[in-house]
Amino acid sequence: MNMQKMMKQVQKMQAELARVQAELEDKTVEGTAGGGVVTVVVNGHQDIKDITIDPDAVDPDDVEMLEDLIMAAVNDALRKSRELSAAEIQKVTGGLSIPGMPAGLF
């Protein structure tokens, strides 16, 4: 493969990666805890977009339990968001390791 052809392929992959990164901002995943009493929505950039708490989960005498549920739901949503990002990027790169990109994404 000549160098010019290879550079064109790299440029095409870079454009595809930029497109995927832009699309990930609009894709969301949901994390839950406590059987759904706490729900967190996160986009593909790991930005929290929404948190829903069932009023029955709010016990003034046990705030720590609610805090734990929120943390568990956020962590679940962030994990799913990372998996979504990795899967979308994998479609473009085919598993290639790209310098400057976090290794955990591939």
N, C-alpha and C positions, 0 to 999 in steps of 0.2 A: 504494500500500500504506500502510495507516495505521500509526502508530507502535506501537500496542499489538500489532498482528499481527507486526510486525517484531521487537519485543522478545521475543515468544513464540518466534519462530524462532531468535533468538540464544540464548535459554535452552535450547532443545532441542539446538542445536549444541553448546553448552557441556557439556550432560549427555552427549552422544554422545562428545565428546572425552575427558571424564573416564573413560567406560567403556573407550574404546580405550586410553587410557594405562594403565589397570589391567590390561587384557588383554595388553598388550605385555610386562608383567613375566613372564608365563607362556609367551610365544612365544619360541622360540629359533632361532638360525641357527648354522651351523658354518663355521668358517674352517679351511683346511688349508694346509700347505706341505710341500715336499719329497715330493710325490706321496702325501701322506697320512701321513707319518711323524710329523707334529705336527698335532694337531687341537685347535681351541679352540671351545668352545660359549659363545655370548653371548646374553643375552636382549634383548628390545626396548628395555630401558633402558640398554643397553651395559654391563651387569654380566657379568663373566666367571663362568660357571657350572661349567666343567669344562675341564681341559687334559689331553690324552692324548699321551704321547710313546712312540713305538716304541723299545724298548730298543736296537735296532740303530742308532738315531740318536745314541746316547750314545757319543761317542769322547772319552775323557779327554785325548787329545792334540789335539783340535780342538773345544774348548768354544765357540769363537767361531761355528763353523758352526751348532751347536745353538741358540745365542742368536739368530742371524739367522733360523733357521727358526721359532722361537717368535715373534719379532717379526713376521715375515711372516704367520703364521697368525693372530695377534691382530689385526693390521691388516686382514686379509681378513674376519675375523669382525665387527669393528667396522663396516667398510664395509657389509657385508650387513645388519647390525642397523640402521644408519641408513636404508638403503633400505627395509627392512621397516617401520620407523616412519613414514617419509615416505609409503609406499604406504597404510598403514592410516589415517593422518590425512587423506590425499587423499580417501579414500572418504567421510569425514565432511564435509570442507570444500568439496569440489568444486573445489579450487584457489584458494579465496578466501584472501587474505592477511589474517591475523588479528593485530591489534596485540598485541605482547608475546610472540608466538610466533616462534622463530627462522626467518628467511627460508629457510634451507636445507632446512627440512622440507617446503616446498611447491614 
